[in-house]
Amino acid sequence: MSRATFIRTYKELEEAAKEEGLSLFDLEQSLDENSKKKMQLCRLMRNYIQHENDVAFVATTDAQEDFLKRLCMDLRRRGGVCKDQMISLTKRGICTPDDTLYDIAGIMKKKNVQLIYVVNNNQVMGYVSKGMISDLFYSGITKTTKLKGNYCPLYPIKTLDENDPLPTERDLYFITRGKNKKIIGVLGETL
């Protein structure tokens, strides 16, 4: 690992601690004895790298970066993880491109929602709202017309794992589970 990567990771930990209202010294004091020693070493190395001209004297390792990243992740998880605040897609309502507009209107009524997501092969293709359905009916589209992706806006997809810390950036995220990244929910919905 490069010294620049070490410094960047250390700064990320510092920011995560600040978000929790902690200084790195407070964090260090809350750790078990072994982790406390590792944190002290990382702090000394960071100070030496930042303030001395003889940076070749200090070698950083992947193990140190992993340790700092783990601490950072643990701190961010204190605020909760994605699955704690997501809305399940099954609760929210989903449809496929093969559903008819009549089917979609029925799902919306049954789930009592204003919009549902279009999902195909575990990929969110877009969404359909009640207003869009009404507009399509008024434009002469029949209720047996299949969606087929032609009538819904496409989403730029941002995904997070269900066990990831809650994001700090406000946006729409689709929450995934497991190795196959199955979409299970939505977080930060503003539509």
Buried (B, 14 or more C-beta within 10 A) or exposed (E): BEBEEBBEBBEBBBEBBEEEEBEBEEBBEEBEEEBBEBBEEBBEBBEBBEEEEEEEEBEBEEEBBEBBEEBBBBBBBEEEBBBEEBBEBEEBBBBBBEBBBEBBBBBBEEBEBEBBBBBBEEEBBBBBBBEBBEEBBEEEBEBEBBBEEEBBEEBEEEEBEBEBBBBEEEEBBBBBBEEEEEBBBBBBBEE
